[in-house]
């Protein structure tokens, strides 16, 4: 893949990441195989759990490990994608610096 296509792909991924619902995402399990991915879930003492909206709902079977893993993957993706994009940017910057300071044969 060419450098231009890679840069375009990374820019597209960054745009999707920035357009997604902000903040921490978490999961809620209903006990019957359905996981809800929620924006900014939290516990308020004396009130119970609350969140800033539903991101997605995944339906599986009761005790379905695959649905659990899928929900966890989706919930962590919000923070994981940002981390990976930032890491790619750091490595690209380091590579550019190395290329500038390394004599070419």
For each residue, the residues with C-beta under 8 A, 3 or more apart:
1: 5 6 9
2: 5 6
3: 6 7
4: 7 8
5: 1 2 8 9
6: 1 2 3 9 10
7: 3 4 10 11
8: 4 5 11 12
9: 1 5 6 12 13
10: 6 7 13 14 85 88
11: 7 8 14 15
12: 8 9 15 16
13: 9 10 16 17 81 85
14: 10 11 17 18 85
15: 11 12 18 19
16: 12 13 19 20
17: 13 14 20 78 81 82 85
18: 14 15
19: 15 16
20: 16 17 78
21: 25 39 52 53 55 78
22: 39
23: 39 40 52 78
24: 39 40 41 78 79
25: 21 37 38 39 40 41 55 74 75 76 77 78 79
26: 37 38 40 41 51 75
27: 35 36 37 38 41 71 72 75
28: 35 36 38 41 49 51
29: 34 35 68 71
30: 33 34 35 36
31: 62
32: 62
33: 30 59 60 61 62 63 64 67
34: 29 30 57 58 59 60
35: 27 28 29 30 57 58 60 67 68 70 71
36: 27 28 30 54 56 57 58
37: 25 26 27 54 55 56 57 58 71 74 75
38: 25 26 27 28 41 51 52 53 54 55
39: 21 22 23 24 25 51 52 53 54 55
40: 23 24 25 26 51 52
41: 24 25 26 27 28 38 49 50 51
42: 49 50 51
43: 48 49 50
44: 47 48 49 50
45:
46:
47: 44 50
48: 43 44
49: 28 41 42 43 44
50: 41 42 43 44 47
51: 26 28 38 39 40 41 42 54
52: 21 23 38 39 40
53: 21 38 39
54: 36 37 38 39 51 57
55: 21 25 37 38 39 74
56: 36 37 74
57: 34 35 36 37 54
58: 34 35 36 37 67 70 71 74
59: 33 34 67
60: 33 34 35 64 66 67 68 70
61: 33 64 67
62: 31 32 33
63: 33
64: 33 60 61 67 68
65: 68 69
66: 60 69 70
67: 33 35 58 59 60 61 64 70 71
68: 29 35 60 64 65 71 72
69: 65 66 72 73
70: 35 58 60 66 67 73 74
71: 27 29 35 37 58 67 68 74 75
72: 27 68 69 75 76
73: 69 70 76 77
74: 25 37 55 56 58 70 71 77
75: 25 26 27 37 71 72 78
76: 25 72 73 79 80
77: 25 73 74 80 81
78: 17 20 21 23 24 25 75 81 82
79: 24 25 76 82 83
80: 76 77 83 84
81: 13 17 77 78 84 85
82: 17 78 79 85 86
83: 79 80 86 87
84: 80 81 87 88
85: 10 13 14 17 81 82 88 89
86: 82 83 89 90
87: 83 84 90 91
88: 10 84 85 91 92
89: 85 86 92 93
90: 86 87 93 94
91: 87 88 94 95
92: 88 89 95 96
93: 89 90 96 97
94: 90 91 97 98
95: 91 92 98 99
96: 92 93 99 100
97: 93 94 100 101
98: 94 95 101 102
99: 95 96 102
100: 96 97
101: 97 98
102: 98 99
103:
104:
105:
